[in-house]
Amino acid sequence: MENIENRLTKLALKGDQRAFAEIVELYKDKIYHLAYRMLNNRHEAEDVVQETFLRVYKNLDRYDQNQKFSTWIYRIGTNLCIDRLRKRKPTYSLDAEMNDQEGMDGYSMIPSDNRTPESETLISETQQIIYDAIESLPAKYKSVMVLRYLQDLSLQEISDVLGMPVTTIKTRVHRGREFLRKKLEPKL
C-alpha cells in the first residue's frame, strides 16, 4: 500500500489528475467513516471528506514523503472533525440528525467492507449502546477512541496523526476506556 501511495503522490505532485483521483478513491470511504464516527452526522461527514481532499490537493507540495501518506491524510480529516466538534454548542443534540428515513438510524448507513445489506439494518442493541457511549465522549477522548478502536490505528499512528506524544495517547485511551466502562456498566 505504501508503494502505491508513494507512486500516486509523486504523480499527483507532478500534476497528474488521474493519480489524485486514485488517491481520493483509496481514502474517501475511510475518511467518511472516520468523520461519521466522530461527528455522527452524514452531511457533516460528507463535508469533511470534501474539505479533507481540498486541503490535500492544495497542500500536496507540503506532504513530507518520510511519513506515511495515510497518517498525513488522517491528521487532516481528524483535525477538521475536531474543529467542527469544538464549534458545536454544548447543548447540540447529536441524535437529532440520525433519523433521515423511517426505521433507519445513522449507524445503519455507515459504509463497511464486511456488511451485507441485511446486516446493515440489523444493528444490535448492544452495538447501539456502545456507539451512543462513544458519541458521548469528550472530543479529546472521542478522536483517540475512534482512531484506535474503529479505525484500528496503532498508538504510534494515532500519535503521528494527532501530533501528540504516545504517552498522552495511552493516557487518553485509558481514560476513554474508563469513561466508557462507567457509562456501559449499568446498561450491559
Backbone hydrogen bonds, N-H to C=O, Kabsch-Sander energy under -0.5 kcal/mol:
donor,donor_aa,acceptor,acceptor_aa,energy
5,E,1,M,-2.7
6,N,2,E,-2.9
7,R,3,N,-2.5
8,L,4,I,-2.9
9,T,5,E,-3.0
10,K,6,N,-2.4
11,L,7,R,-2.2
12,A,8,L,-3.0
13,L,9,T,-2.5
14,K,10,K,-1.1
15,G,12,A,-1.9
16,D,11,L,-2.4
17,Q,15,G,-0.9
20,F,16,D,-1.6
21,A,17,Q,-2.4
22,E,18,R,-2.1
23,I,19,A,-1.9
24,V,20,F,-2.4
25,E,21,A,-2.3
26,L,22,E,-2.4
27,Y,23,I,-1.7
28,K,24,V,-2.6
31,I,27,Y,-2.7
32,Y,28,K,-2.3
33,H,29,D,-2.7
34,L,30,K,-2.3
35,A,31,I,-2.8
36,Y,32,Y,-3.1
37,R,33,H,-2.4
38,M,34,L,-1.9
39,L,35,A,-2.8
40,N,36,Y,-2.9
45,A,41,N,-2.5
46,E,42,R,-2.4
47,D,43,H,-2.2
48,V,44,E,-2.5
49,V,45,A,-2.2
50,Q,46,E,-2.2
51,E,47,D,-2.9
52,T,48,V,-2.9
53,F,49,V,-2.2
54,L,50,Q,-2.0
55,R,51,E,-2.4
56,V,52,T,-2.6
57,Y,53,F,-2.5
58,K,54,L,-2.5
59,N,55,R,-2.3
60,L,56,V,-0.5
60,L,57,Y,-0.7
62,R,59,N,-2.2
63,Y,59,N,-0.6
63,Y,60,L,-1.1
65,Q,63,Y,-0.8
67,Q,64,D,-2.1
72,W,68,K,-1.7
73,I,69,F,-2.6
74,Y,70,S,-2.4
75,R,71,T,-2.1
76,I,72,W,-1.9
77,G,73,I,-2.4
78,T,74,Y,-3.1
79,N,75,R,-2.5
80,L,76,I,-2.0
81,C,77,G,-2.0
82,I,78,T,-2.8
83,D,79,N,-2.5
84,R,80,L,-1.9
85,L,81,C,-2.6
86,R,82,I,-2.4
87,K,83,D,-1.5
88,R,84,R,-0.9
88,R,85,L,-0.5
92,Y,89,K,-1.9
94,L,92,Y,-0.7
96,A,93,S,-0.5
98,M,95,D,-1.7
100,D,98,M,-1.3
104,M,101,Q,-2.0
108,S,105,D,-0.9
109,M,106,G,-1.3
110,I,107,Y,-1.2
115,R,112,S,-0.6
120,E,116,T,-1.9
121,T,117,P,-0.9
121,T,118,E,-0.6
122,L,119,S,-0.6
128,Q,124,S,-2.1
129,I,125,E,-2.2
130,I,126,T,-2.3
131,Y,127,Q,-3.1
132,D,128,Q,-2.6
133,A,129,I,-2.1
134,I,130,I,-2.6
135,E,131,Y,-2.6
136,S,132,D,-1.3
137,L,134,I,-1.4
141,Y,138,P,-1.2
142,K,138,P,-2.8
143,S,139,A,-2.4
144,V,140,K,-0.6
145,M,141,Y,-2.8
146,V,142,K,-2.9
147,L,143,S,-2.2
148,R,144,V,-2.4
149,Y,145,M,-2.9
150,L,145,M,-0.7
150,L,146,V,-1.4
151,Q,146,V,-1.6
153,L,147,L,-2.6
158,I,154,S,-2.5
159,S,155,L,-2.4
160,D,156,Q,-2.3
161,V,157,E,-2.7
162,L,158,I,-3.0
163,G,159,S,-1.3
164,M,159,S,-1.5
168,T,165,P,-0.5
169,I,165,P,-1.8
170,K,166,V,-2.8
171,T,167,T,-2.1
172,R,168,T,-2.5
173,V,169,I,-2.7
174,H,170,K,-2.6
175,R,171,T,-3.0
176,G,172,R,-2.6
177,R,173,V,-2.6
178,E,174,H,-2.4
179,F,175,R,-2.6
180,L,176,G,-2.4
181,R,177,R,-3.0
182,K,178,E,-2.6
183,K,179,F,-2.1
184,L,180,L,-2.8
185,E,181,R,-2.4
187,K,184,L,-1.1
188,L,184,L,-2.3
